Amino acid sequence: MDDKNFNQTFANEWIRIIEDPSANIRENDLYPLIREWVQQTKAKNILDLGCGQGICSTKLGDSQISYVGVDPSPDLIFRAKELYSQDHRTFVVGNVYSLPFQNLHFDAVFSIAVWHLLSDIAKASSELSRVLKDKGNFLIVTADPNQYPTWTEKFADQKLNGQIFSGTHFNSDGTTSIDTLYLYSMDEIISSFNIAGLTITHIQVVRSLVAISGYKT
Ligand SMILES: C[S@@+](CC[C@H](N)C(=O)[O-])C[C@H]1O[C@@H](n2cnc3c(N)ncnc32)[C@H](O)[C@@H]1O
């Protein structure tokens, strides 16, 4: 999967992965991390970039927070609505490169396991910053640059073109898909946030991921 491939095969595979009991491993680290961050931000309205099938909407800790999940896959947004729709939770089809929201709209923005799928993190960071209020908080959880082999070893037919990795993923329905990962250095990730006016205050490794948080300067 990458930021140009939002077809039904990809959506079905992600739904299977995240709704499989093995994904409960996230309850040990990722979801507590999101909950603690939400608590610290005291945000009243939150945006989830690349929300997938919407699971993170249920992990905020405070059920009264207004939550918007955005994802380019209509199939994933359909599933999110089916599973998690509530008055204060909205799921919208949209792309991080052109977010369908006004400037300075959200108190806080987070994104889980999306940034390493993006071909243009500068543009994504700039859009994040645009929709975030001044002093608003952000949290990006992405593949840890120090652990890229852990990510790439899962694929067959591996190819590396500069920092663009592609490989074959064997889907559970017997089909295959070519996935692309963008192997950014930590310096590139940090610099794209800084250029977008986002100040980083904390970086923490979570399994093979890294959680980067801060605020809009
Ligand atoms: C690994 S899934 C993570 C889903 C969700 N954040 C979670 O952790 O459960 C990656 C998600 O990023 C989304 N994505 C990929 N490119 C995107 C883009 N350009 N804009 C927004 N979302 C994107 C995909 O559609 C997919 O739902």
The ligand as an SDF file (V2000), in Angstrom:
LIG
                    3D

 27 29  0  0  0  0  0  0  0  0999 V2000
   -1.3850    1.1510    7.9470 C   0  0  0  0  0  0  0  0  0  0  0  0
   -2.9110    1.9700    7.6820 S   0  0  0  0  0  0  0  0  0  0  0  0
   -3.1680    2.7550    9.2750 C   0  0  0  0  0  0  0  0  0  0  0  0
   -4.6210    3.0840    9.5540 C   0  0  0  0  0  0  0  0  0  0  0  0
   -4.9000    3.7080   10.9100 C   0  0  0  0  0  0  0  0  0  0  0  0
   -4.1800    4.9470   11.0780 N   0  0  0  0  0  0  0  0  0  0  0  0
   -4.5710    2.7690   12.0230 C   0  0  0  0  0  0  0  0  0  0  0  0
   -3.4730    2.8830   12.5900 O   0  0  0  0  0  0  0  0  0  0  0  0
   -5.3880    1.8980   12.3330 O   0  0  0  0  0  0  0  0  0  0  0  0
   -2.4010    3.3270    6.6810 C   0  0  0  0  0  0  0  0  0  0  0  0
   -3.5260    4.2240    6.2500 C   0  0  0  0  0  0  0  0  0  0  0  0
   -2.9730    5.3630    5.6140 O   0  0  0  0  0  0  0  0  0  0  0  0
   -3.8560    5.7530    4.6150 C   0  0  0  0  0  0  0  0  0  0  0  0
   -3.1700    6.6420    3.6630 N   0  0  0  0  0  0  0  0  0  0  0  0
   -2.2590    6.3180    2.7370 C   0  0  0  0  0  0  0  0  0  0  0  0
   -1.9490    7.3930    2.0030 N   0  0  0  0  0  0  0  0  0  0  0  0
   -2.6800    8.4350    2.4830 C   0  0  0  0  0  0  0  0  0  0  0  0
   -2.8260    9.7880    2.1140 C   0  0  0  0  0  0  0  0  0  0  0  0
   -2.1520   10.3060    1.1010 N   0  0  0  0  0  0  0  0  0  0  0  0
   -3.6730   10.5590    2.8260 N   0  0  0  0  0  0  0  0  0  0  0  0
   -4.3350   10.0460    3.8840 C   0  0  0  0  0  0  0  0  0  0  0  0
   -4.2600    8.7460    4.2590 N   0  0  0  0  0  0  0  0  0  0  0  0
   -3.4370    7.9490    3.5670 C   0  0  0  0  0  0  0  0  0  0  0  0
   -4.3060    4.4390    4.0080 C   0  0  0  0  0  0  0  0  0  0  0  0
   -5.4910    4.5650    3.2440 O   0  0  0  0  0  0  0  0  0  0  0  0
   -4.4780    3.5840    5.2600 C   0  0  0  0  0  0  0  0  0  0  0  0
   -5.7750    3.6310    5.7590 O   0  0  0  0  0  0  0  0  0  0  0  0
  1  2  1  0
  2  3  1  0
  2 10  1  0
  3  4  1  0
  4  5  1  0
  5  6  1  0
  5  7  1  0
  7  8  2  0
  7  9  1  0
 10 11  1  0
 11 12  1  0
 11 26  1  0
 12 13  1  0
 13 14  1  0
 13 24  1  0
 14 15  1  0
 14 23  1  0
 15 16  2  0
 16 17  1  0
 17 18  1  0
 17 23  2  0
 18 19  1  0
 18 20  2  0
 20 21  1  0
 21 22  2  0
 22 23  1  0
 24 25  1  0
 24 26  1  0
 26 27  1  0
M  CHG  2   2   1   9  -1
M  END
$$$$
